[in-house]
C-alpha cells in the first residue's frame, strides 16, 4: 500500500527510535514487509457466557485471513459481552447497559494505544452492536461492523418458539395454564444453538439499523449465525476495510444525519426494539451528528410498519433471511421513496448503487407487507411526552390494540416488589403498574423489564395492565408498556412523585403520557424530597455518576457542541 494511505501504524517503520516498538510486534509475528502495511484490528466479542457470541472466535479468524490476503496486517483482540437474556430479572441486569460503554471504551483503547489503521468489529448480543459502533465513531479509523447473526428458532410440537416463549411460559405456569413438564419442555427447546435472539429484538434490530446506515456490508445483518453466509460476511469485511483505507473513507463520511434517518426508517418498517432509540442517540452523540429524540417521532409519522416479526408478529429473523433479508427490504423501501439513496456505505458505493443489483423480496412471501397494506400505517416506536415525562418516554405499539389507557397507579420502587405483586395476583385489570428508580442513574444501569412484562402477557394481562418505568424493556417485550420515562426518578423527574392511586393516562395517538396531578400538587410533593444516594462502587458506581438522561441516549461522555 502507498505510504501516504497509511494513517497510524507508519510510526512503527519510521526511524531507529521505533526499534523497541517493532521488537514487541515481531514477537507476535509481524515481519519487515508487514511494517510497510496498514495494521487492522479485528475486535472480537467471542465469549462462552452467551450463545449470541459462542461462535464469534471462528468469525474473527475469517476476517483476519481476508484482511491479510487484502494486504493488511490483521491483529485480533477481544472485548467483553454479557447476556441480557441470562441476567434478565436479576440484579445482574443492571450491568447490561453499562457493558455497552465498557465495550466501546475497550475497543477504542486498543485501537488508539496500538496505533491501528483500520477496524473490523464483530458483535452478537444486544450491547455489542452499539458498543462497537460507539468505538468506531470515537476511534476515527476506517471500519466495518459485522453482526454475528441470529439464532435459529427452537421448535416444540411443530411450532417455532424462542427465548421470549420461556418468559411468557413462566406467566402461563403461574396462571395454572401449563404444568411443570410443559414449562421445562419450552425451556429445553427455545434456544437450539449459536446466535442472538431470533425475533426483531434488540440485537437483530440494531444489526438491521447498521446495515441501513451503511456500516455493515449489504445482506450481512440477516444472515444466520450458523450459516456459510456468515463466515463469508466476515471474510468480506476483512477485505472491505482494506479498501476503505485505500479510498480514504472514514466512519464520519458514512454516519451522516441522512444515514441515521435510513437506520430509523428500517427500524420502523421492521417493528424494531425500543432500545434502538437509546442506542442510535448514543451512536449519533459519538459521531457528533445532531440526532434528537424528537427526530424519531418525525420519522415515525411517515414510515409504515411492514414486518410481521416477533415479538408481536409471527416470524423470526431467519424467516426474513429466507425471503430476501434486510437488503431486500431496503431495496423495497428505496423503490418506494423511503430511503436516502446517496448515502455512502462501507462498500465504497452509495446505498442506491448497492441496491441496484440486490435481490427483491421473494414473490408470495408474507413476512413483509406491501406499503399499501401495512401492519400499521405509521411506525410502531413512539415518543410520548407530558407531565409524567417532560423530556420523553418510549412506547412500542406494534400489535397493541389499545391506543388509550387510563388507570390508577400501582407504584413500586423495585422490579422485585412489582413482580411479587403480579405473581400474587395483586395487580388488576385497568391498573397502571409503575416501576421507578431503575433509570440509568437510579438502577443503576437502566435494567430491562422483560421478565415482568412477559409474565403479564402470560397471565393474559398484556393489554389490560399498563406497565410504566424509567428503566428499559427488552426488544422481546410486547404489550401495553412505556419505558425510558425521563427525567428519571433519581433525577427528580415527575415519576418520583407519583402516588398510589393517581390516575395515569397513556395515549399513543396523541403521544401523551400524563398523570392527573396539578402543577401545584406536584410542587408540594417535591418539597422535602431528597434523591436516594447514588451507587458508588465499581463500574455501576462510575456509571451512575457519569451517565446522562435516557432521552439523550444514556451516554457517559459529554461533548461541547
N, C-alpha and C positions, 0 to 999 in steps of 0.2 A: 504493500500500500504506500502511496505517496506520503512523504513525511508531513506535508502540510495538512493532511487529513487526520493525522493523529492528534489527540487532544491532551491527554494527561500522562499516559504511560511513556511519552517521549522522555520524561525526566530520567528514566532508568537507563537510557542509552547515551545520554549526554554527559561527557566529561568523566575524569577519573574520580571525582568526588562521589560518583554514584556506584563505585565498585562494591561497597558494602551492601547497598540495596540489591544489586544484581546477584551478589553471592547468596543472599537469602532466597531469591527467586530461582536460582539454579538448583537449589536443594529440593524444590517442588517440580523440577523438570523443565524449566524454561531454558532455552538454548540461545546461542549467539544470534542465530537467524530470527528467533522469536522476538528478540528485543527491538526488531525493526517493525514489528506488527502491533496492531491495537490489542489491548488486553480487555477481554469481555467477561464480565461477571455473570455467572448463572446462579441466581438466587433461588434456592430450593426450600420449600416448606415441608419437606418429607418428615413424617413422624409416624410412630406406631400408636399414638394416642387416639386416633380417629380414622375411620375408613375413608374419609374425604381425602386424606393425604398419604395413605399407606403405600401408594404406587408411584409417588412423585420422584423417588430416587431414580427409577428407570427413565422417567421422562427427562430429568435433568441430564442424564448421561446422553440421551438422544440429542438434546440441544447442544451439549458440549461438543459432540462429534461433528455436528453440522457446522458449528461456529469455527471449529478447527479447519474443516475442509474448505470453508469460505475464505480463509486467510487470516483468521484471528487467533489469539491465544486465550482460550477459554479457561476459566477457573470457577469451579463450583464452590459455593459457600451456603451455609444453612441459616435459617432463622426458625422461630417458634411457630407453633399453632396450638390452639385449644379447640375443643369440640363443644359447640353450643348445645348440640343435642344431648351430650352426656352430662353437661353441667346444668342443664335446664331444671328449674325448680329447686335448685340447691344454692348454697352460699357461693359456690364456685362460679355461678353465672355472673357475679359481679366483676369477674376478671375478663369477661368476653370482649366488651368494647375497649377497655384499656389495652387488650392484646393487639388491637388494630394499630395503636401508636407504637407499641413495642416492636412490632413487625416493621413498621415504616422506619422508625429510628435506627433499628439494627441494620437494615439493608442500606440506608443512606450512609451509615457509619462505615460500612465495609467499602462501599463504592468510593467514598471520599478518602478514607485512610489509605486504601490500596491504589489510589490514582487510576481507577478503571476508566476505560474509554466508552464502554457500552454495557448494556444490561439486558438480560433476559430474566424475567421474574415469573416463577411458576407457582400458582396458588390453587388451593382447593376450598377448604371450609370458609364460612362466611366472612371472617375478618381478614383473611389472607388477601382478598382481592383489593379492597380499599387500602389495606396496609401497603401492599405492593405499589399501588398507584400513587399514594402519597409519597412514597420513597422515590418513585420515578420522577415525580414533579420536583421534589426537593434536590435530587441528585443532579439533574440538569445534564444528563448524557443521553445519547440516542438509546432508545429502549423499546422492548416489545413485552407485552404481558401475555402469558399463556395460562388458560384455565385447565386444571387437572381433569375436569369433566364430571358429568353426572353419574350417579349410581343407577343401576338398572332397578326397575320396580320389583318389590317382592311379590309373591303370589300365594294366596291362600284360598283353597276351594274354588280355583279357577278365576279368582278376582285379584286384580293388581292392588297392592297395599304399599304403604311406605311408613316412615317414622311417625308421621302425624297420626296414622291409624292407631299406633300404640298409645299415644297420649289420649286420643279420644276413647280408646278402649278402656282406659282407667275410669273415665267418667261413666261409661256404659256398665262397667263392673260395679262401680259404687251405686249405680241406679238399680242394680239387680237384673240388668238386661242380658248380661253374659256371665258365665261362670269362670272359675279359676283356670280350667283347662283351655277354654277358648281364648282367654287373655294371654295365656302362655303361648298358644299357637300363633297368635298375632305377633307377639314379641319375637318369637323364633323365626318368623318368616319375613319380617319387614325389611331387613337390610341384608341383601344377599352377597354383597361384595364391595369392591372399592368404588369410591366416587362420592360426590356431595349429594345431599338430599335431593330427591328426584323431581319434586314439583317446581312450580315457579316460585320457589322460596328465595332466601336472600342470596345464596351462592349463585344459583342459576340466573337470578335477576341481575346481579352485578356483572356476571360474565357476559350476559347479553348486552348490558349497557356499555361495557368496554369494547365489544366488537362494534357496536353502533358508533361509539366515539372515535373509532379508528385506531385504537391502541392494541387491538388483537387482530390476528390475521383473519381474513374472511372465512366464515364457516367454522372457526375453531371453538366458539363458545357452546355450540350444541352437540359437538362430537362426544360420545360417551367415554367415560373413564377407561373402561375395559374394551378398547377397540383399536384396530390398526390405525384408524384415522387420528387418534390422539397422539400416538407416537410420531406420526408424520407432522402433526401440528408443531411439536417441539423441535423437530429437525428443521422445519421451515422457518421457525422463529430464530434459530441459531444462524441461519443463512441471512434472514431478513435484517437482523440487527447490524450485520457487517455492511450491508448495502445502505442502511440508514446513515452509517458513518461515512461511507463514500459520498453520499448525496448531501451530507450536512443537514439532515432533518432531525430536529430535536423535539422532545415532548411538547414544548410550548408552541411549536408550529402545527401540531395536531390537535391539542387540547384547547380549542378556542371556545368562545361562547356558543357559536353555532354547533360545534361538536357536542357540547353538553346538551343542547336542545335536541340533537339527534338521539342522544342517550335517553333523555327523558321521554321522547316520543316512543321509542321502542319499549321502554319500561311500562308506559301507559297502555300501549297496544297489547302487550303480553300479560297485563294484570300483575305486575311485579310487586315485590315486597315494600312495605312502608320504610324499611331500613334504607332503601335506595335514596330517599330524600336526605337522610342523615349523612350517608356516605358520599353522595355526589356533592353536597355542600362542602364537605371536608376536603375532597379532592380539588374542587374549584378553588378553595381557600389556598391550598398548597401551590397551585399553578398560577395563582393571582388572577383568576377570572371572576368577574363580578356577577356571581350567581347568588340569588337571594331566595328565601323560602317562598316568597310571593310568585316567583317565576314558575313554580310548579302548578299553581292554580291557573296561571295564564296558559300553560301548555295543556293542562287537564281539560280545559274548556273546548279545545279544538281537536283533540286526538281521541278516536273511538277505541274502546276496549274490544279486541277481536279474538283473543285466545281463550279456548275452553280448557284451561290448565288448572291443576290443583294449586292452591287448596280449595278454591270454590268451584272448580270445574272438574272434568272427567279425566284429563290426560296428564302425562308427565313429560319431562324434557326429552326422554328417549323417543316418545311418540312424535314430538315436534321434529326431532332429528330425522325420523323416517319420512316425513312429508316435505323435507327441504331445509329445515333448520332455520336459525336466526337469519342467515344470509338471504334465504328465500323470502322471509318476512320483510326484511329490509328492502328487497327488490320491489315487493308489492307496495310497501309504504312509499317508496320513492316514486314509483309509477303513478301513484295516487296523489302525489304532491305534498307528502308529509315530511320529507327529509331534505336537508341541505346537501345537494349533490357535489358541491365544490369543495367540501372539507377534505384536507389532506389526511392520509392514513399511513400506517406502518409499512404498507406495500410500496410506498413512494408514489402511489397513484391516489386520485380522489375517490370519494365514495361512489360517484357516478361511474367512473372508469372501472372500479372493481365490480360493480353490479351489472355492467353491460353484458358480460358473458356468464353471469351467475345463473344457476337454475331457478326456475319459477317454482312456486308451490305446486305439489302434485295435484292433478285433477281428481275430483271426487273426495278429497280429504275434508274432514270436518273439525280439525284441530284449530284452524284459523278461519274465522268467519269473514265473509266479504264486507267491505266498508258500508254497503247499503243494507246489511243485515247484521249489525254488530251485536255483541253481547250487551253492550251499553253504548249509547251514542257519544258519550264523553269518557274521559279517563276515570279509573277507579280509585286513584290516590288523590285525596282531598285534604287541603289545609284548612282547618277550622279556626276561627278567632271569636273572641267575645270576652265577657268579663271574668270567665273562668280561665281563659288562656289568651291574654292580650297579644303575645308575640307568636302564637301559632301552635296548634296541635295537629296530629296527622291521623287520618282515618282511611281504611281501605274498605270500599263499599261494594266490591265485586261479589255478586251472588247474594247480597243483603237486600231483602225485600222491604225492610223498614227504613224509611228515609227520615223519620222524625220520632224521637222518643223523649218523653218527659216522665221523670220518676223521682222518688225520694233517694237521697244519697245514703249509701251504707259505707261508712268511711273506715279504712284500715291503714295503719302506718307501715305494715309489712305484708309481703306476699304470703308468708306462712299463716298469719292470722286470717287473712281473707280466704285462703284455700281451706283452712279448717272450717270456716263458716259455710262455705259451699258444700263441703263433704258432709257436714252435719245438717244439711237442708235448711239452713237459717236464712238463705237468700231466696227471695220470692220473685215470681214473675212481675215485671214492671219496675224492679229495683234498678238503681244505678250504683254498681259496685265500684268503689274508688280505692285505689292503692297508691299512696303518696309517699314522699320521702325516699323514692327509689330512682330519682333522676341521675344525671351524670355526677353531680356532687354528692347528692344525698344517699345514693345507693351504698357506697359509691360505685360507679360503673354502669349505671343505667341498665339493669338487668332486663331480660326479655321475660314475658309472661305467657309463654306457650302452654305451660302445664295447666294453669288455671283456666285459660281461655278454652283449651281443648276439653277440660273436664266439664265446663259449662255446655259446650257443644254435645259432648257425650251424654249429658243429663237432659238434653232437649231444651236447653235454655239459651242457646247461641244467639237467638234474636229476640228473646224475651227478657233478658237481663243485659243492660249496657255495662261494659267494663271500661273504666277510665283509669289512666295512670300517667304519671310524669316519667315513668320508665318506658320500656320499648315492648314491641311484640315481635315474635318470630315471623319470618316470611311464611311459615306454615300456619299462622293464625288466620282464622276467618270468623265471621260473626259480627255482632254489634260492638265493636271495640274502637277506642280512641287512645292513642299514645302520644308520647313526646310533648305532653302538656307543659307549656312554658309561659312565664318563668316557672321553674320547678319549686316545690315546697321548700326545699333547703335554702333557696334564694329569696324566700318571702313572696313567692307567687301566690295568687288568689287561692289556688288549690289548698294551700296550707291552712286557710281559714274556713274551708267548707266544713259544715257541721252535719251530724247525723240527722236525716230527715229533710234537709234543704232540698228544694226541688231543682233538678238539673235538667236542662234541655240540650239535646244533640239534634241538629237539623242539617243533614248533608246537602239538601237542595239549596239552602240559604248559606251554607258553610259557616254555621254558627255553633258555638258551644258556650252555654251561659248557665248561670245559677240565679235563682230568684232571691237575690240578696242585694239590697240597695247599696249604693256607694257609701252612704253614711254608716250603715251597719257594718259594712266591710272594714271601714276605717276604725270603727270601735273594736272590732275583733283583732285588728293589728296591734292595738295598744297593749303593751306589756309582753308581746310575743318576742321570743328570742330563738334564733336559729339553733338547732342542735349542733353540738360541737362536731367539726369536720373530722373524719377519719385521718389519722396521722401516720400510720405505719406502712412502710414498704411501698410497693407500686400503687396500691389503692390510695394510700395517703398522698403520694405525689400527684396522682391523677385528680383526686378531689380538690386539691389546692391549685390546680392549673387549668382544669377543663372549662370550656366556655358553655354557654347555653346550647341546648339541643337545636334551637331554631337557627343557630349559626354553624351547625354540624358537629357540635361537641369536640371542637379542636383544642389542642393543648399548646399550640404556639400562636403567637399573635403578631400579625404583620401590620405595620403602619402604612396605610394607604394614602 
